[in-house]
């Protein structure tokens, strides 16, 4: 089973991410967002970064997490090569990421993603499998 798939949407773009744990779900959702925004297949693991997001409900936490990943890509121009660790503490998610400075030649842009949204957002667990559907404002 693929860790994520792109979903068709009439006005925006979306994806469905999966994971056997909530941590894996958040990682796969971040990978789907990164894949939507740019080609990170050549990203190298040079520099470590920490990422933190907060939210009271899982849905809010996921949207805030994805928007922090987007901030990392666009404002900080940093491309994650891999997620070393993701963990939760109360209403927050934390990650250790390793990657490199964004270079449009090595990491060509695909689509300008403005934000992860709450539109048709879904985060659910069924029989030990987590799944999320996220719409992106493009």
Secondary structure, 3 states (H helix, E strand, C coil): CCCEEEECCCCCEEEEEEECCHHHHHHHHHHHHHHHHECCCCCCCCEEEEEEEECCCHHHHHHHHHHHHHHHHHCCCEEEEEEEEEEEECCEEEEEEEEEECCCCCCCECCCCCEECCCCCEEEEECCEEEEEEEEEC
